[in-house]
Amino acid sequence: MDFGFCTALYDLDLPGNLAKSKELGFSCLEVNAWTLFKRDKFEGGRNILPQHLEDDSLVEEIDRAIKDTGIYICCVHGPMQGVKLGDPDFDDKRYLYEALLERMKRLNIKYLLHHAGNGNLGDFREGENKEMWKAIVGSLEKLRDLASAHGITLTVENGAGAQDLTHPRALRKLFDALEGVYFSCDVHHAYRPQLFDYDEMFGEVGDRLVHLHVPDGDGFISHGGIPGKCFIDWPHVMRLIRRTGFDGPATIETDLRAFYYVLGYYLAMMKEEGIEEVYLPPVEYAPPNEYRYGPKDPEHTKLTPRFVQIPSAHIRLADRQDHAVDIHDAVILTAKKQLERLWAESEGG
C-alpha cells in the first residue's frame, strides 16, 4: 500500500506539498482539482476562471516538482468548483473537465475521484429518488467516457451525507450500470453500524477498489482523526482490504484546522503567560445534536453515542520552532506510522 496525504492539509501550493510529502517519507499525494490551475485556492475566488485555463506555467512547475521529489500524484479529487453531477448545465461545464483531464494526462495522474451525489436533487434513498439516480448515472457516463479518452480512470467515493450514495448495495448497482468506473473507499464514511458493516461494503464492491481514504471517526466527524483512536476496527478493516487484492494508494484526510486555529492560538497565549507544561484531560466527542439535525429515528445515524475522542496527554511548550516538531507534521507522521503498522499486521490475515 502506498501512503499519502491530501493537499488540503497544508497551506502550500502543489509543488510545496510534493516537497512536504518527500520530507515526511510518503510516496504519493492526492490533490484537489483547483491545484492544477491555481497556486492559491483563493486566487479568483472558488471557481476556475478563463485565465487559469490559459496559464500553462503551473503545470510545468508541478511536472518539475514531481521529477525532483519522486512523489507521484495518485488522484485528483473532484468535482470542479461549481459543477455537480446531474445538474442541467453539466454539459455546459464539460470544457472545465476537458482542461482538467488534459493536465492530468500530462502529469501522468491515473485517477479522477468524484462523489456521486447532488444536494440540489434532494436526499438519495436507496431504491428511491429515481430522477436523481438517472441524472447522476447519466453524468457519470459522460465523465467516464471523457476521462477514458484521456487515458484516465473515473472513480466514485462513497459519501457521508444523505444526498450521497453510501450503501454497498447502491454502490454495487451503480458499478454494474457503469462498466469502467471504479471505487474509492472512504473508510470513515463507510462507518454505518446501524445500516451495514465493512464485510458487506468490501464484499459488495471490493472488486472495484482502487483507492482509499483512511481517516478514523464515527462516519460524520469532518475528515476524521488519526487511524486507530476512534470507533473503527482497523485490524479487521485492513484484513478485509487485503483480501480484495488491493495494494494501491491510501491517503490521509485528518483535519488539521482545529490545531491551527484553536489549539495553536491557546498554546501561544499560554506561552506568553509563562505556562511551560500543561496536562490535557480526556476530551469527550459529542456527535451533532438534535437541534441541528432533527429528531431521532431508527435510520438517523448522525445521532450516535458519545465517545472519548482525545485521550489525556502532557504537552510541553517549546521555546523555539527549531526545537520542536511542527504539530501538523506530528499528526500526519503519527497517522502514517499507525497505518503502516496496521497494514503490516494484516498480512496473512
Contacts in CASP RR format, 6 or more apart in sequence:
PFRMAT RR
TARGET T0000
AUTHOR 0000-0000-0000
METHOD contacts of the structure
MODEL  1
MDFGFCTALYDLDLPGNLAKSKELGFSCLEVNAWTLFKRDKFEGGRNILP
QHLEDDSLVEEIDRAIKDTGIYICCVHGPMQGVKLGDPDFDDKRYLYEAL
LERMKRLNIKYLLHHAGNGNLGDFREGENKEMWKAIVGSLEKLRDLASAH
GITLTVENGAGAQDLTHPRALRKLFDALEGVYFSCDVHHAYRPQLFDYDE
MFGEVGDRLVHLHVPDGDGFISHGGIPGKCFIDWPHVMRLIRRTGFDGPA
TIETDLRAFYYVLGYYLAMMKEEGIEEVYLPPVEYAPPNEYRYGPKDPEH
TKLTPRFVQIPSAHIRLADRQDHAVDIHDAVILTAKKQLERLWAESEGG
1 212 0 8 1.000
1 246 0 8 1.000
1 247 0 8 1.000
1 248 0 8 1.000
1 249 0 8 1.000
1 250 0 8 1.000
1 339 0 8 1.000
1 343 0 8 1.000
2 27 0 8 1.000
2 28 0 8 1.000
2 74 0 8 1.000
2 248 0 8 1.000
2 249 0 8 1.000
2 250 0 8 1.000
3 26 0 8 1.000
3 27 0 8 1.000
3 28 0 8 1.000
3 249 0 8 1.000
3 250 0 8 1.000
3 251 0 8 1.000
3 252 0 8 1.000
3 336 0 8 1.000
3 339 0 8 1.000
3 340 0 8 1.000
4 21 0 8 1.000
4 26 0 8 1.000
4 27 0 8 1.000
4 28 0 8 1.000
4 29 0 8 1.000
4 30 0 8 1.000
4 74 0 8 1.000
4 249 0 8 1.000
4 250 0 8 1.000
4 251 0 8 1.000
4 252 0 8 1.000
4 336 0 8 1.000
5 21 0 8 1.000
5 26 0 8 1.000
5 29 0 8 1.000
5 30 0 8 1.000
5 251 0 8 1.000
5 252 0 8 1.000
5 253 0 8 1.000
5 254 0 8 1.000
5 332 0 8 1.000
6 29 0 8 1.000
6 30 0 8 1.000
6 31 0 8 1.000
6 32 0 8 1.000
6 77 0 8 1.000
6 251 0 8 1.000
6 252 0 8 1.000
6 253 0 8 1.000
7 14 0 8 1.000
7 17 0 8 1.000
7 29 0 8 1.000
7 30 0 8 1.000
7 31 0 8 1.000
7 32 0 8 1.000
7 35 0 8 1.000
8 32 0 8 1.000
8 253 0 8 1.000
9 252 0 8 1.000
9 253 0 8 1.000
9 254 0 8 1.000
9 256 0 8 1.000
9 328 0 8 1.000
9 332 0 8 1.000
10 16 0 8 1.000
10 17 0 8 1.000
10 20 0 8 1.000
10 256 0 8 1.000
10 328 0 8 1.000
12 20 0 8 1.000
13 35 0 8 1.000
13 39 0 8 1.000
13 40 0 8 1.000
14 31 0 8 1.000
14 35 0 8 1.000
14 36 0 8 1.000
14 39 0 8 1.000
14 58 0 8 1.000
14 61 0 8 1.000
14 62 0 8 1.000
14 65 0 8 1.000
15 61 0 8 1.000
15 62 0 8 1.000
15 64 0 8 1.000
15 65 0 8 1.000
16 65 0 8 1.000
17 29 0 8 1.000
17 31 0 8 1.000
17 35 0 8 1.000
18 29 0 8 1.000
18 62 0 8 1.000
18 65 0 8 1.000
18 66 0 8 1.000
18 68 0 8 1.000
18 69 0 8 1.000
18 71 0 8 1.000
18 73 0 8 1.000
19 65 0 8 1.000
19 69 0 8 1.000
21 27 0 8 1.000
21 28 0 8 1.000
21 29 0 8 1.000
21 69 0 8 1.000
21 71 0 8 1.000
22 69 0 8 1.000
22 70 0 8 1.000
22 71 0 8 1.000
24 329 0 8 1.000
24 332 0 8 1.000
24 333 0 8 1.000
24 336 0 8 1.000
25 336 0 8 1.000
26 71 0 8 1.000
26 336 0 8 1.000
27 71 0 8 1.000
27 72 0 8 1.000
28 71 0 8 1.000
28 72 0 8 1.000
28 73 0 8 1.000
28 74 0 8 1.000
28 249 0 8 1.000
28 251 0 8 1.000
29 71 0 8 1.000
29 72 0 8 1.000
29 73 0 8 1.000
29 74 0 8 1.000
29 251 0 8 1.000
30 73 0 8 1.000
30 74 0 8 1.000
30 75 0 8 1.000
30 76 0 8 1.000
30 77 0 8 1.000
30 113 0 8 1.000
30 249 0 8 1.000
30 251 0 8 1.000
31 73 0 8 1.000
31 75 0 8 1.000
31 76 0 8 1.000
31 77 0 8 1.000
32 41 0 8 1.000
32 76 0 8 1.000
32 77 0 8 1.000
32 78 0 8 1.000
33 48 0 8 1.000
33 76 0 8 1.000
33 77 0 8 1.000
33 78 0 8 1.000
33 79 0 8 1.000
33 80 0 8 1.000
33 81 0 8 1.000
33 100 0 8 1.000
34 41 0 8 1.000
34 46 0 8 1.000
34 48 0 8 1.000
34 80 0 8 1.000
34 81 0 8 1.000
35 41 0 8 1.000
36 58 0 8 1.000
36 59 0 8 1.000
36 62 0 8 1.000
36 76 0 8 1.000
36 100 0 8 1.000
36 103 0 8 1.000
36 104 0 8 1.000
36 107 0 8 1.000
37 48 0 8 1.000
37 52 0 8 1.000
37 53 0 8 1.000
37 55 0 8 1.000
37 58 0 8 1.000
37 99 0 8 1.000
37 100 0 8 1.000
37 103 0 8 1.000
38 44 0 8 1.000
38 48 0 8 1.000
38 52 0 8 1.000
38 58 0 8 1.000
39 58 0 8 1.000
43 52 0 8 1.000
46 81 0 8 1.000
46 82 0 8 1.000
47 81 0 8 1.000
47 82 0 8 1.000
48 80 0 8 1.000
48 81 0 8 1.000
48 96 0 8 1.000
48 99 0 8 1.000
53 99 0 8 1.000
59 103 0 8 1.000
59 106 0 8 1.000
59 107 0 8 1.000
62 107 0 8 1.000
63 106 0 8 1.000
63 107 0 8 1.000
66 72 0 8 1.000
66 73 0 8 1.000
66 107 0 8 1.000
66 108 0 8 1.000
72 108 0 8 1.000
73 107 0 8 1.000
73 108 0 8 1.000
73 109 0 8 1.000
74 109 0 8 1.000
74 110 0 8 1.000
74 111 0 8 1.000
74 211 0 8 1.000
74 248 0 8 1.000
74 249 0 8 1.000
74 251 0 8 1.000
75 109 0 8 1.000
75 110 0 8 1.000
75 111 0 8 1.000
75 112 0 8 1.000
75 113 0 8 1.000
75 155 0 8 1.000
75 184 0 8 1.000
75 211 0 8 1.000
75 249 0 8 1.000
75 251 0 8 1.000
76 100 0 8 1.000
76 104 0 8 1.000
76 109 0 8 1.000
76 111 0 8 1.000
76 112 0 8 1.000
76 113 0 8 1.000
77 113 0 8 1.000
78 112 0 8 1.000
78 113 0 8 1.000
78 114 0 8 1.000
78 115 0 8 1.000
79 85 0 8 1.000
79 114 0 8 1.000
79 115 0 8 1.000
80 93 0 8 1.000
80 96 0 8 1.000
80 97 0 8 1.000
80 100 0 8 1.000
82 93 0 8 1.000
83 90 0 8 1.000
83 93 0 8 1.000
83 96 0 8 1.000
83 97 0 8 1.000
84 90 0 8 1.000
84 117 0 8 1.000
84 118 0 8 1.000
84 119 0 8 1.000
84 120 0 8 1.000
85 114 0 8 1.000
85 115 0 8 1.000
85 116 0 8 1.000
85 117 0 8 1.000
85 118 0 8 1.000
85 135 0 8 1.000
85 136 0 8 1.000
85 139 0 8 1.000
85 140 0 8 1.000
85 143 0 8 1.000
86 118 0 8 1.000
86 121 0 8 1.000
86 132 0 8 1.000
86 135 0 8 1.000
86 136 0 8 1.000
86 138 0 8 1.000
86 139 0 8 1.000
87 118 0 8 1.000
87 120 0 8 1.000
87 135 0 8 1.000
87 139 0 8 1.000
90 139 0 8 1.000
90 142 0 8 1.000
91 142 0 8 1.000
94 142 0 8 1.000
94 146 0 8 1.000
97 143 0 8 1.000
97 146 0 8 1.000
97 147 0 8 1.000
98 146 0 8 1.000
100 112 0 8 1.000
101 112 0 8 1.000
101 146 0 8 1.000
101 147 0 8 1.000
101 149 0 8 1.000
101 150 0 8 1.000
101 152 0 8 1.000
102 150 0 8 1.000
104 112 0 8 1.000
104 150 0 8 1.000
104 152 0 8 1.000
105 150 0 8 1.000
105 151 0 8 1.000
105 152 0 8 1.000
109 152 0 8 1.000
110 152 0 8 1.000
110 153 0 8 1.000
111 152 0 8 1.000
111 153 0 8 1.000
111 154 0 8 1.000
111 155 0 8 1.000
111 182 0 8 1.000
111 184 0 8 1.000
111 210 0 8 1.000
111 211 0 8 1.000
112 143 0 8 1.000
112 147 0 8 1.000
112 152 0 8 1.000
112 153 0 8 1.000
112 154 0 8 1.000
112 155 0 8 1.000
113 155 0 8 1.000
113 156 0 8 1.000
113 157 0 8 1.000
113 184 0 8 1.000
113 211 0 8 1.000
114 140 0 8 1.000
114 143 0 8 1.000
114 154 0 8 1.000
114 155 0 8 1.000
114 156 0 8 1.000
114 157 0 8 1.000
115 156 0 8 1.000
115 157 0 8 1.000
115 159 0 8 1.000
115 164 0 8 1.000
116 136 0 8 1.000
116 140 0 8 1.000
116 156 0 8 1.000
116 157 0 8 1.000
116 159 0 8 1.000
116 164 0 8 1.000
116 165 0 8 1.000
116 174 0 8 1.000
117 124 0 8 1.000
117 132 0 8 1.000
117 136 0 8 1.000
117 159 0 8 1.000
117 163 0 8 1.000
117 164 0 8 1.000
117 165 0 8 1.000
118 132 0 8 1.000
118 135 0 8 1.000
118 136 0 8 1.000
118 163 0 8 1.000
119 163 0 8 1.000
121 129 0 8 1.000
121 131 0 8 1.000
121 132 0 8 1.000
121 135 0 8 1.000
121 136 0 8 1.000
121 163 0 8 1.000
122 129 0 8 1.000
122 132 0 8 1.000
122 163 0 8 1.000
123 129 0 8 1.000
123 162 0 8 1.000
123 163 0 8 1.000
124 132 0 8 1.000
124 133 0 8 1.000
124 162 0 8 1.000
124 163 0 8 1.000
124 164 0 8 1.000
124 165 0 8 1.000
124 170 0 8 1.000
126 167 0 8 1.000
126 169 0 8 1.000
126 170 0 8 1.000
127 133 0 8 1.000
127 170 0 8 1.000
136 165 0 8 1.000
137 174 0 8 1.000
137 177 0 8 1.000
137 178 0 8 1.000
140 154 0 8 1.000
140 156 0 8 1.000
140 174 0 8 1.000
140 178 0 8 1.000
140 181 0 8 1.000
141 178 0 8 1.000
143 154 0 8 1.000
144 154 0 8 1.000
144 178 0 8 1.000
144 180 0 8 1.000
144 181 0 8 1.000
147 153 0 8 1.000
147 154 0 8 1.000
148 154 0 8 1.000
148 180 0 8 1.000
153 180 0 8 1.000
153 182 0 8 1.000
153 210 0 8 1.000
154 180 0 8 1.000
154 181 0 8 1.000
154 182 0 8 1.000
155 181 0 8 1.000
155 182 0 8 1.000
155 183 0 8 1.000
155 184 0 8 1.000
155 210 0 8 1.000
155 211 0 8 1.000
156 165 0 8 1.000
156 171 0 8 1.000
156 174 0 8 1.000
156 175 0 8 1.000
156 181 0 8 1.000
156 182 0 8 1.000
156 183 0 8 1.000
156 184 0 8 1.000
157 184 0 8 1.000
157 185 0 8 1.000
157 186 0 8 1.000
157 189 0 8 1.000
157 213 0 8 1.000
158 164 0 8 1.000
158 165 0 8 1.000
158 166 0 8 1.000
158 171 0 8 1.000
158 183 0 8 1.000
158 184 0 8 1.000
158 185 0 8 1.000
158 186 0 8 1.000
158 189 0 8 1.000
158 190 0 8 1.000
158 201 0 8 1.000
159 165 0 8 1.000
159 166 0 8 1.000
159 186 0 8 1.000
159 189 0 8 1.000
160 166 0 8 1.000
160 186 0 8 1.000
160 189 0 8 1.000
160 219 0 8 1.000
160 220 0 8 1.000
165 171 0 8 1.000
165 174 0 8 1.000
166 189 0 8 1.000
166 190 0 8 1.000
166 192 0 8 1.000
166 195 0 8 1.000
167 192 0 8 1.000
167 195 0 8 1.000
167 196 0 8 1.000
168 196 0 8 1.000
168 200 0 8 1.000
168 201 0 8 1.000
168 203 0 8 1.000
168 204 0 8 1.000
168 205 0 8 1.000
169 204 0 8 1.000
171 183 0 8 1.000
171 204 0 8 1.000
171 205 0 8 1.000
172 204 0 8 1.000
172 205 0 8 1.000
174 181 0 8 1.000
175 181 0 8 1.000
175 182 0 8 1.000
175 183 0 8 1.000
175 205 0 8 1.000
175 208 0 8 1.000
181 208 0 8 1.000
182 208 0 8 1.000
182 209 0 8 1.000
182 210 0 8 1.000
182 211 0 8 1.000
183 205 0 8 1.000
183 206 0 8 1.000
183 208 0 8 1.000
183 209 0 8 1.000
183 210 0 8 1.000
183 211 0 8 1.000
184 209 0 8 1.000
184 210 0 8 1.000
184 211 0 8 1.000
184 212 0 8 1.000
184 213 0 8 1.000
185 201 0 8 1.000
185 202 0 8 1.000
185 205 0 8 1.000
185 206 0 8 1.000
185 209 0 8 1.000
185 211 0 8 1.000
185 212 0 8 1.000
185 213 0 8 1.000
186 212 0 8 1.000
186 213 0 8 1.000
186 215 0 8 1.000
186 253 0 8 1.000
187 212 0 8 1.000
187 213 0 8 1.000
187 214 0 8 1.000
187 215 0 8 1.000
187 216 0 8 1.000
187 232 0 8 1.000
187 237 0 8 1.000
188 213 0 8 1.000
188 215 0 8 1.000
188 216 0 8 1.000
188 217 0 8 1.000
188 218 0 8 1.000
188 219 0 8 1.000
188 221 0 8 1.000
188 224 0 8 1.000
188 225 0 8 1.000
188 230 0 8 1.000
188 232 0 8 1.000
189 213 0 8 1.000
189 219 0 8 1.000
190 198 0 8 1.000
190 201 0 8 1.000
190 219 0 8 1.000
191 217 0 8 1.000
191 218 0 8 1.000
191 219 0 8 1.000
191 231 0 8 1.000
191 232 0 8 1.000
192 219 0 8 1.000
192 301 0 8 1.000
194 298 0 8 1.000
194 299 0 8 1.000
194 301 0 8 1.000
195 299 0 8 1.000
195 301 0 8 1.000
198 233 0 8 1.000
198 236 0 8 1.000
198 237 0 8 1.000
198 240 0 8 1.000
199 240 0 8 1.000
202 209 0 8 1.000
202 240 0 8 1.000
202 241 0 8 1.000
202 243 0 8 1.000
202 244 0 8 1.000
203 240 0 8 1.000
203 244 0 8 1.000
206 244 0 8 1.000
206 246 0 8 1.000
207 244 0 8 1.000
209 241 0 8 1.000
209 244 0 8 1.000
209 246 0 8 1.000
210 246 0 8 1.000
210 248 0 8 1.000
211 248 0 8 1.000
211 249 0 8 1.000
211 250 0 8 1.000
211 251 0 8 1.000
212 241 0 8 1.000
212 246 0 8 1.000
212 248 0 8 1.000
212 249 0 8 1.000
212 250 0 8 1.000
212 251 0 8 1.000
213 250 0 8 1.000
213 251 0 8 1.000
213 252 0 8 1.000
213 253 0 8 1.000
214 227 0 8 1.000
214 250 0 8 1.000
214 251 0 8 1.000
214 252 0 8 1.000
214 253 0 8 1.000
214 335 0 8 1.000
214 339 0 8 1.000
215 223 0 8 1.000
215 224 0 8 1.000
215 225 0 8 1.000
215 226 0 8 1.000
215 227 0 8 1.000
215 252 0 8 1.000
215 253 0 8 1.000
215 254 0 8 1.000
215 255 0 8 1.000
215 335 0 8 1.000
216 224 0 8 1.000
216 225 0 8 1.000
216 226 0 8 1.000
216 227 0 8 1.000
216 228 0 8 1.000
216 229 0 8 1.000
216 230 0 8 1.000
216 231 0 8 1.000
216 232 0 8 1.000
216 234 0 8 1.000
217 224 0 8 1.000
217 225 0 8 1.000
217 230 0 8 1.000
217 231 0 8 1.000
217 232 0 8 1.000
218 230 0 8 1.000
218 231 0 8 1.000
218 285 0 8 1.000
218 287 0 8 1.000
218 304 0 8 1.000
218 307 0 8 1.000
219 301 0 8 1.000
220 287 0 8 1.000
220 288 0 8 1.000
220 301 0 8 1.000
220 302 0 8 1.000
220 304 0 8 1.000
221 230 0 8 1.000
221 285 0 8 1.000
221 309 0 8 1.000
222 255 0 8 1.000
223 253 0 8 1.000
223 254 0 8 1.000
223 255 0 8 1.000
224 230 0 8 1.000
224 253 0 8 1.000
224 254 0 8 1.000
224 255 0 8 1.000
225 254 0 8 1.000
225 255 0 8 1.000
225 335 0 8 1.000
226 254 0 8 1.000
226 331 0 8 1.000
226 334 0 8 1.000
226 335 0 8 1.000
226 338 0 8 1.000
227 234 0 8 1.000
227 335 0 8 1.000
227 338 0 8 1.000
227 339 0 8 1.000
227 342 0 8 1.000
228 234 0 8 1.000
228 338 0 8 1.000
228 342 0 8 1.000
229 309 0 8 1.000
229 311 0 8 1.000
230 307 0 8 1.000
230 309 0 8 1.000
231 307 0 8 1.000
234 338 0 8 1.000
234 342 0 8 1.000
235 342 0 8 1.000
235 345 0 8 1.000
235 346 0 8 1.000
238 342 0 8 1.000
238 343 0 8 1.000
238 345 0 8 1.000
238 346 0 8 1.000
239 346 0 8 1.000
239 349 0 8 1.000
241 346 0 8 1.000
242 343 0 8 1.000
242 346 0 8 1.000
242 347 0 8 1.000
242 348 0 8 1.000
242 349 0 8 1.000
250 339 0 8 1.000
252 332 0 8 1.000
252 335 0 8 1.000
252 336 0 8 1.000
252 339 0 8 1.000
254 331 0 8 1.000
254 332 0 8 1.000
254 335 0 8 1.000
256 328 0 8 1.000
256 331 0 8 1.000
256 332 0 8 1.000
259 327 0 8 1.000
259 328 0 8 1.000
259 331 0 8 1.000
260 328 0 8 1.000
263 327 0 8 1.000
264 327 0 8 1.000
267 315 0 8 1.000
267 317 0 8 1.000
270 278 0 8 1.000
270 317 0 8 1.000
271 317 0 8 1.000
275 317 0 8 1.000
276 316 0 8 1.000
276 317 0 8 1.000
277 314 0 8 1.000
277 315 0 8 1.000
277 316 0 8 1.000
277 317 0 8 1.000
278 314 0 8 1.000
278 315 0 8 1.000
278 317 0 8 1.000
279 312 0 8 1.000
279 313 0 8 1.000
279 314 0 8 1.000
279 315 0 8 1.000
280 310 0 8 1.000
280 312 0 8 1.000
280 313 0 8 1.000
280 314 0 8 1.000
280 315 0 8 1.000
281 312 0 8 1.000
282 308 0 8 1.000
282 310 0 8 1.000
282 311 0 8 1.000
282 312 0 8 1.000
283 308 0 8 1.000
283 309 0 8 1.000
283 310 0 8 1.000
284 306 0 8 1.000
284 307 0 8 1.000
284 308 0 8 1.000
284 309 0 8 1.000
285 306 0 8 1.000
285 307 0 8 1.000
285 308 0 8 1.000
285 309 0 8 1.000
285 310 0 8 1.000
286 306 0 8 1.000
287 302 0 8 1.000
287 303 0 8 1.000
287 304 0 8 1.000
287 305 0 8 1.000
287 306 0 8 1.000
288 302 0 8 1.000
288 303 0 8 1.000
289 303 0 8 1.000
290 296 0 8 1.000
290 303 0 8 1.000
293 300 0 8 1.000
293 302 0 8 1.000
293 303 0 8 1.000
294 300 0 8 1.000
296 303 0 8 1.000
318 324 0 8 1.000
325 333 0 8 1.000
END
